[in-house]
Amino acid sequence: MSISFDYTNALGFMKDSEISHLKNFIYQAHSWLHEKNGAGSDFVGWVDWPILYDKDEFARVKKAAARIQNNSDALVVIGIGGSYLGARAAIESLSHSFHNQIGQKTQVYFAGQNISSTYLAHLLELLKDKDISINVISKSGTTTEPAIAFRILRNYLENKYGKQEARQRIFVTTDESKGALKKLADKEGYEAFVIPDNIGGRYSVLTSVGLLPIAAAGLDIDQIMLGAKDAYYKYNNPDVQTNDCYQYAAVRNILYSKGISNELLVTYEPSLRYLSEWWKQLFGESEGKDQKGLFPASVEFTTDLHSMGQFIQEGKRNLLETVLQVNSPKIELTIEEDPENIDGLNFLAGKTMDEVNKKAFEGTVLAHIDGGVPNLLVELDQINEYNFGELVYFFQKACGISAYILGVNPFDQPGVEAYKRNMFALLGKPGFESEKLELEKLLQK
Amino acid sequence: MSISFDYTNALGFMKDSEISHLKNFIYQAHSWLHEKNGAGSDFVGWVDWPILYDKDEFARVKKAAARIQNNSDALVVIGIGGSYLGARAAIESLSHSFHNQIGQKTQVYFAGQNISSTYLAHLLELLKDKDISINVISKSGTTTEPAIAFRILRNYLENKYGKQEARQRIFVTTDESKGALKKLADKEGYEAFVIPDNIGGRYSVLTSVGLLPIAAAGLDIDQIMLGAKDAYYKYNNPDVQTNDCYQYAAVRNILYSKGISNELLVTYEPSLRYLSEWWKQLFGESEGKDQKGLFPASVEFTTDLHSMGQFIQEGKRNLLETVLQVNSPKIELTIEEDPENIDGLNFLAGKTMDEVNKKAFEGTVLAHIDGGVPNLLVELDQINEYNFGELVYFFQKACGISAYILGVNPFDQPGVEAYKRNMFALLGKPGFESEKLELEKLLQK
């Protein structure tokens, strides 16, 4: 087993037969994904990607990563949303818990994922005495956050190394043929990698978007793609009765239809935090439209059992938990006997911390079911590159199916432009003059 | 102005007169807090704390912090929930963005806030060549997570320094007179600080629980207490029409009563992440009971506008946003002109990044109101120690009032024991034998 799904602990809240009722809808959704003829079908390139991806570009990614590891203390990855979360999820899940302070050949930092001048100034201060490279990731090259960060960091690099050497230290991941960043890369001779036209940001971690930063962090991207490829075959079966991935899609929709409004992704390892953030974008952006969708949130247990635990146990009953459980930790620690036993922990002596973590998990599931919270389980044997690849594919496919069952286009994001248009207008961007006056009037109210 | 509250952008979703209807209830809630005669009145010590706190202990905290700064490269803070989040919120909000890598005399790490052996083993590896001290924070001394971490770290310290010197490097924050940790501190002669009996964990950041780690991180705790004291007087007025803090409590209840189920705390600075986590515990644990309460979640903008933005703009309409906005950044960066302007950003040339961040905020508020999300605003002039103290008090008091209006006891947490009981039983803790069999049967189903 690498990954499995279990909804036994939701059966107090639904019946098995409810899944059967969805069987044909899921068959239809499966066919939309594979035949590429459903809503948003221009963006289902990720479905076959694990078997069809460009092997030459993949080899170039590995070479570029090796070059970065050889000449850079740090790589700065510039991107936001889907050009950011996947790589960060992989690096934090799979590396040392303090990977930028210990045990990593090339440190990895992120920029352009916010507009905080304090953050960027602090980052520049931290980088001062380090040799660095940059990987800027943007389909258009004009997304405000990464474009600002890249303008500043490119300038920094050219001042530090001169234009010539800076060119060797800037790697661009962008559109194959058009857009501002592609134009700049061609002009300057930056090595460029492709964001495929038929794969949207939140489905792009298995392309160069995610793979270059992940490889530069010293992780094994062959294994990631192997895990994804095996997942392609494993979840390539239209029958919801035997396809774990589709069962997850079905069950969350069934629970949603009963009035559940929030799905909490639960983890028991702090390194999985950004995997949860990636998951939140994947499901939130795919399903949160047309005034519907499960609101995706995440909690880190047992940490958050001491903050959000009370609400989950006894607060408003509109919650569903999906536990992403890793069976074996990377490192074990054993709890030792203490002759004085003032803390009363000797009943744990000889046990590993992870055994305690697992009992906390089991005890929590039972407590939360008792409290009225259906629990789903996605189980991994361990967190490694292979399983990361499989897990990404599992969630991506579950998400596509789930959004189709919900009756929305899983692959558009019409709502993300609204704040940008307002921001551009308020900033005086040419072409937004009339909106500017209107918005400023609203703000003065 | 240091902090202000504005609900103008919720007025499309409610009327001013709805606040008036709550006037007497709020007067009542205010009186419960100040007269200490409402539900949970044994735990309202935090209300007068900013004027009544123990000045001798406060002076001892500063001396202990100075000692730690003098002899330790790193302080390990062991605690969970309310013994963890407040200190971390302060340290991350007020320090350098990369404070453990640059610019801090004594680094601060956290342990005992989870049961991950991988995390703790990695932390031990990181600490190997550093001189360290420990601050263990636990009312009872038997809470599983910190007790395990302390057993391991105390052992580590005694092996590294010998029992004698280790005693000088262990600081205990616990009950004044009883409990396992107090007993151990007395026996070993550890310097001990007090968790007051009448202040619950989530209201305790302004006691030694938060103050010792915060001071050890080099932050000015005099200013924090001054801000809290000024807040005590500022929000000490029972009239909701003129008390910003009570208005926040009123408005979120009004919106909840209309069917809003999730409140998102929105920030535009990544350093505020743990302030949001602290806020989530405060409100979630105070209100999430008796099958009710607003579910507290948090988003970091503009980062999450590229992940959760779609859902917030157009997903299921059960959301309320409370923006915690900081007017002046710690550091400014100016966007420079680029003669080639391939990225099209020259319309921003000469502007600071923070101006762009502010326009993103304004544009987002307008877009989200348009999308049907009421917006509340808590505004700070800047993020510094004084304002942190005021903000903590503002939220604590708003939370007490809000939970009373909701009709729950703001100061208990009856639901957090459920998972612990199950965990103890499954771990074979003496006294839980019959539960063990029962639970194991349930798990085998």
Boltz contact constraints between the chains, C-beta under 6 A:
constraints:
  - contact:
      token1: [A, 80]
      token2: [B, 306]
      max_distance: 6.0
  - contact:
      token1: [A, 81]
      token2: [B, 306]
      max_distance: 6.0
  - contact:
      token1: [A, 81]
      token2: [B, 307]
      max_distance: 6.0
  - contact:
      token1: [A, 96]
      token2: [B, 122]
      max_distance: 6.0
  - contact:
      token1: [A, 97]
      token2: [B, 119]
      max_distance: 6.0
  - contact:
      token1: [A, 97]
      token2: [B, 122]
      max_distance: 6.0
  - contact:
      token1: [A, 98]
      token2: [B, 122]
      max_distance: 6.0
  - contact:
      token1: [A, 98]
      token2: [B, 126]
      max_distance: 6.0
  - contact:
      token1: [A, 102]
      token2: [B, 126]
      max_distance: 6.0
  - contact:
      token1: [A, 113]
      token2: [B, 303]
      max_distance: 6.0
  - contact:
      token1: [A, 114]
      token2: [B, 270]
      max_distance: 6.0
  - contact:
      token1: [A, 114]
      token2: [B, 302]
      max_distance: 6.0
  - contact:
      token1: [A, 114]
      token2: [B, 303]
      max_distance: 6.0
  - contact:
      token1: [A, 115]
      token2: [B, 302]
      max_distance: 6.0
  - contact:
      token1: [A, 115]
      token2: [B, 353]
      max_distance: 6.0
  - contact:
      token1: [A, 115]
      token2: [B, 356]
      max_distance: 6.0
  - contact:
      token1: [A, 115]
      token2: [B, 357]
      max_distance: 6.0
  - contact:
      token1: [A, 115]
      token2: [B, 360]
      max_distance: 6.0
  - contact:
      token1: [A, 116]
      token2: [B, 269]
      max_distance: 6.0
  - contact:
      token1: [A, 116]
      token2: [B, 270]
      max_distance: 6.0
  - contact:
      token1: [A, 117]
      token2: [B, 329]
      max_distance: 6.0
  - contact:
      token1: [A, 117]
      token2: [B, 331]
      max_distance: 6.0
  - contact:
      token1: [A, 117]
      token2: [B, 332]
      max_distance: 6.0
  - contact:
      token1: [A, 117]
      token2: [B, 333]
      max_distance: 6.0
  - contact:
      token1: [A, 117]
      token2: [B, 353]
      max_distance: 6.0
  - contact:
      token1: [A, 117]
      token2: [B, 354]
      max_distance: 6.0
  - contact:
      token1: [A, 118]
      token2: [B, 329]
      max_distance: 6.0
  - contact:
      token1: [A, 118]
      token2: [B, 330]
      max_distance: 6.0
  - contact:
      token1: [A, 118]
      token2: [B, 331]
      max_distance: 6.0
  - contact:
      token1: [A, 119]
      token2: [B, 97]
      max_distance: 6.0
  - contact:
      token1: [A, 119]
      token2: [B, 270]
      max_distance: 6.0
  - contact:
      token1: [A, 120]
      token2: [B, 333]
      max_distance: 6.0
  - contact:
      token1: [A, 121]
      token2: [B, 331]
      max_distance: 6.0
  - contact:
      token1: [A, 121]
      token2: [B, 333]
      max_distance: 6.0
  - contact:
      token1: [A, 122]
      token2: [B, 96]
      max_distance: 6.0
  - contact:
      token1: [A, 122]
      token2: [B, 97]
      max_distance: 6.0
  - contact:
      token1: [A, 122]
      token2: [B, 98]
      max_distance: 6.0
  - contact:
      token1: [A, 126]
      token2: [B, 98]
      max_distance: 6.0
  - contact:
      token1: [A, 126]
      token2: [B, 102]
      max_distance: 6.0
  - contact:
      token1: [A, 141]
      token2: [B, 343]
      max_distance: 6.0
  - contact:
      token1: [A, 142]
      token2: [B, 343]
      max_distance: 6.0
  - contact:
      token1: [A, 142]
      token2: [B, 344]
      max_distance: 6.0
  - contact:
      token1: [A, 145]
      token2: [B, 302]
      max_distance: 6.0
  - contact:
      token1: [A, 147]
      token2: [B, 343]
      max_distance: 6.0
  - contact:
      token1: [A, 147]
      token2: [B, 345]
      max_distance: 6.0
  - contact:
      token1: [A, 180]
      token2: [B, 342]
      max_distance: 6.0
  - contact:
      token1: [A, 180]
      token2: [B, 343]
      max_distance: 6.0
  - contact:
      token1: [A, 183]
      token2: [B, 342]
      max_distance: 6.0
  - contact:
      token1: [A, 184]
      token2: [B, 342]
      max_distance: 6.0
  - contact:
      token1: [A, 261]
      token2: [B, 318]
      max_distance: 6.0
  - contact:
      token1: [A, 262]
      token2: [B, 295]
      max_distance: 6.0
  - contact:
      token1: [A, 269]
      token2: [B, 116]
      max_distance: 6.0
  - contact:
      token1: [A, 270]
      token2: [B, 114]
      max_distance: 6.0
  - contact:
      token1: [A, 270]
      token2: [B, 116]
      max_distance: 6.0
  - contact:
      token1: [A, 270]
      token2: [B, 119]
      max_distance: 6.0
  - contact:
      token1: [A, 281]
      token2: [B, 307]
      max_distance: 6.0
  - contact:
      token1: [A, 284]
      token2: [B, 308]
      max_distance: 6.0
  - contact:
      token1: [A, 284]
      token2: [B, 311]
      max_distance: 6.0
  - contact:
      token1: [A, 285]
      token2: [B, 310]
      max_distance: 6.0
  - contact:
      token1: [A, 288]
      token2: [B, 310]
      max_distance: 6.0
  - contact:
      token1: [A, 288]
      token2: [B, 311]
      max_distance: 6.0
  - contact:
      token1: [A, 288]
      token2: [B, 315]
      max_distance: 6.0
  - contact:
      token1: [A, 289]
      token2: [B, 314]
      max_distance: 6.0
  - contact:
      token1: [A, 291]
      token2: [B, 317]
      max_distance: 6.0
  - contact:
      token1: [A, 292]
      token2: [B, 316]
      max_distance: 6.0
  - contact:
      token1: [A, 293]
      token2: [B, 315]
      max_distance: 6.0
  - contact:
      token1: [A, 293]
      token2: [B, 316]
      max_distance: 6.0
  - contact:
      token1: [A, 295]
      token2: [B, 262]
      max_distance: 6.0
  - contact:
      token1: [A, 297]
      token2: [B, 297]
      max_distance: 6.0
  - contact:
      token1: [A, 302]
      token2: [B, 114]
      max_distance: 6.0
  - contact:
      token1: [A, 302]
      token2: [B, 115]
      max_distance: 6.0
  - contact:
      token1: [A, 302]
      token2: [B, 145]
      max_distance: 6.0
  - contact:
      token1: [A, 303]
      token2: [B, 113]
      max_distance: 6.0
  - contact:
      token1: [A, 303]
      token2: [B, 114]
      max_distance: 6.0
  - contact:
      token1: [A, 305]
      token2: [B, 419]
      max_distance: 6.0
  - contact:
      token1: [A, 306]
      token2: [B, 80]
      max_distance: 6.0
  - contact:
      token1: [A, 306]
      token2: [B, 81]
      max_distance: 6.0
  - contact:
      token1: [A, 307]
      token2: [B, 81]
      max_distance: 6.0
  - contact:
      token1: [A, 307]
      token2: [B, 280]
      max_distance: 6.0
  - contact:
      token1: [A, 307]
      token2: [B, 281]
      max_distance: 6.0
  - contact:
      token1: [A, 308]
      token2: [B, 284]
      max_distance: 6.0
  - contact:
      token1: [A, 309]
      token2: [B, 416]
      max_distance: 6.0
  - contact:
      token1: [A, 310]
      token2: [B, 285]
      max_distance: 6.0
  - contact:
      token1: [A, 310]
      token2: [B, 288]
      max_distance: 6.0
  - contact:
      token1: [A, 310]
      token2: [B, 413]
      max_distance: 6.0
  - contact:
      token1: [A, 310]
      token2: [B, 415]
      max_distance: 6.0
  - contact:
      token1: [A, 310]
      token2: [B, 416]
      max_distance: 6.0
  - contact:
      token1: [A, 311]
      token2: [B, 284]
      max_distance: 6.0
  - contact:
      token1: [A, 311]
      token2: [B, 288]
      max_distance: 6.0
  - contact:
      token1: [A, 313]
      token2: [B, 415]
      max_distance: 6.0
  - contact:
      token1: [A, 313]
      token2: [B, 418]
      max_distance: 6.0
  - contact:
      token1: [A, 314]
      token2: [B, 289]
      max_distance: 6.0
  - contact:
      token1: [A, 314]
      token2: [B, 415]
      max_distance: 6.0
  - contact:
      token1: [A, 315]
      token2: [B, 288]
      max_distance: 6.0
  - contact:
      token1: [A, 315]
      token2: [B, 293]
      max_distance: 6.0
  - contact:
      token1: [A, 316]
      token2: [B, 292]
      max_distance: 6.0
  - contact:
      token1: [A, 316]
      token2: [B, 293]
      max_distance: 6.0
  - contact:
      token1: [A, 317]
      token2: [B, 291]
      max_distance: 6.0
  - contact:
      token1: [A, 318]
      token2: [B, 261]
      max_distance: 6.0
  - contact:
      token1: [A, 329]
      token2: [B, 117]
      max_distance: 6.0
  - contact:
      token1: [A, 329]
      token2: [B, 118]
      max_distance: 6.0
  - contact:
      token1: [A, 330]
      token2: [B, 118]
      max_distance: 6.0
  - contact:
      token1: [A, 331]
      token2: [B, 117]
      max_distance: 6.0
  - contact:
      token1: [A, 331]
      token2: [B, 118]
      max_distance: 6.0
  - contact:
      token1: [A, 331]
      token2: [B, 121]
      max_distance: 6.0
  - contact:
      token1: [A, 332]
      token2: [B, 117]
      max_distance: 6.0
  - contact:
      token1: [A, 333]
      token2: [B, 117]
      max_distance: 6.0
  - contact:
      token1: [A, 333]
      token2: [B, 120]
      max_distance: 6.0
  - contact:
      token1: [A, 333]
      token2: [B, 121]
      max_distance: 6.0
  - contact:
      token1: [A, 342]
      token2: [B, 180]
      max_distance: 6.0
  - contact:
      token1: [A, 342]
      token2: [B, 183]
      max_distance: 6.0
  - contact:
      token1: [A, 342]
      token2: [B, 184]
      max_distance: 6.0
  - contact:
      token1: [A, 343]
      token2: [B, 141]
      max_distance: 6.0
  - contact:
      token1: [A, 343]
      token2: [B, 142]
      max_distance: 6.0
  - contact:
      token1: [A, 343]
      token2: [B, 147]
      max_distance: 6.0
  - contact:
      token1: [A, 343]
      token2: [B, 180]
      max_distance: 6.0
  - contact:
      token1: [A, 344]
      token2: [B, 142]
      max_distance: 6.0
  - contact:
      token1: [A, 345]
      token2: [B, 147]
      max_distance: 6.0
  - contact:
      token1: [A, 345]
      token2: [B, 151]
      max_distance: 6.0
  - contact:
      token1: [A, 347]
      token2: [B, 429]
      max_distance: 6.0
  - contact:
      token1: [A, 353]
      token2: [B, 115]
      max_distance: 6.0
  - contact:
      token1: [A, 353]
      token2: [B, 117]
      max_distance: 6.0
  - contact:
      token1: [A, 354]
      token2: [B, 117]
      max_distance: 6.0
  - contact:
      token1: [A, 356]
      token2: [B, 115]
      max_distance: 6.0
  - contact:
      token1: [A, 357]
      token2: [B, 115]
      max_distance: 6.0
  - contact:
      token1: [A, 359]
      token2: [B, 423]
      max_distance: 6.0
  - contact:
      token1: [A, 359]
      token2: [B, 426]
      max_distance: 6.0
  - contact:
      token1: [A, 359]
      token2: [B, 427]
      max_distance: 6.0
  - contact:
      token1: [A, 360]
      token2: [B, 115]
      max_distance: 6.0
  - contact:
      token1: [A, 360]
      token2: [B, 423]
      max_distance: 6.0
  - contact:
      token1: [A, 362]
      token2: [B, 426]
      max_distance: 6.0
  - contact:
      token1: [A, 362]
      token2: [B, 443]
      max_distance: 6.0
  - contact:
      token1: [A, 363]
      token2: [B, 419]
      max_distance: 6.0
  - contact:
      token1: [A, 363]
      token2: [B, 422]
      max_distance: 6.0
  - contact:
      token1: [A, 363]
      token2: [B, 423]
      max_distance: 6.0
  - contact:
      token1: [A, 363]
      token2: [B, 426]
      max_distance: 6.0
  - contact:
      token1: [A, 364]
      token2: [B, 419]
      max_distance: 6.0
  - contact:
      token1: [A, 366]
      token2: [B, 422]
      max_distance: 6.0
  - contact:
      token1: [A, 366]
      token2: [B, 442]
      max_distance: 6.0
  - contact:
      token1: [A, 367]
      token2: [B, 418]
      max_distance: 6.0
  - contact:
      token1: [A, 367]
      token2: [B, 419]
      max_distance: 6.0
  - contact:
      token1: [A, 367]
      token2: [B, 422]
      max_distance: 6.0
  - contact:
      token1: [A, 413]
      token2: [B, 310]
      max_distance: 6.0
  - contact:
      token1: [A, 415]
      token2: [B, 310]
      max_distance: 6.0
  - contact:
      token1: [A, 415]
      token2: [B, 313]
      max_distance: 6.0
  - contact:
      token1: [A, 415]
      token2: [B, 314]
      max_distance: 6.0
  - contact:
      token1: [A, 416]
      token2: [B, 309]
      max_distance: 6.0
  - contact:
      token1: [A, 416]
      token2: [B, 310]
      max_distance: 6.0
  - contact:
      token1: [A, 418]
      token2: [B, 313]
      max_distance: 6.0
  - contact:
      token1: [A, 418]
      token2: [B, 367]
      max_distance: 6.0
  - contact:
      token1: [A, 419]
      token2: [B, 305]
      max_distance: 6.0
  - contact:
      token1: [A, 419]
      token2: [B, 363]
      max_distance: 6.0
  - contact:
      token1: [A, 419]
      token2: [B, 364]
      max_distance: 6.0
  - contact:
      token1: [A, 419]
      token2: [B, 367]
      max_distance: 6.0
  - contact:
      token1: [A, 422]
      token2: [B, 363]
      max_distance: 6.0
  - contact:
      token1: [A, 422]
      token2: [B, 366]
      max_distance: 6.0
  - contact:
      token1: [A, 422]
      token2: [B, 367]
      max_distance: 6.0
  - contact:
      token1: [A, 423]
      token2: [B, 359]
      max_distance: 6.0
  - contact:
      token1: [A, 423]
      token2: [B, 360]
      max_distance: 6.0
  - contact:
      token1: [A, 423]
      token2: [B, 363]
      max_distance: 6.0
  - contact:
      token1: [A, 426]
      token2: [B, 359]
      max_distance: 6.0
  - contact:
      token1: [A, 426]
      token2: [B, 362]
      max_distance: 6.0
  - contact:
      token1: [A, 426]
      token2: [B, 363]
      max_distance: 6.0
  - contact:
      token1: [A, 427]
      token2: [B, 359]
      max_distance: 6.0
  - contact:
      token1: [A, 429]
      token2: [B, 347]
      max_distance: 6.0
  - contact:
      token1: [A, 442]
      token2: [B, 366]
      max_distance: 6.0
  - contact:
      token1: [A, 443]
      token2: [B, 362]
      max_distance: 6.0
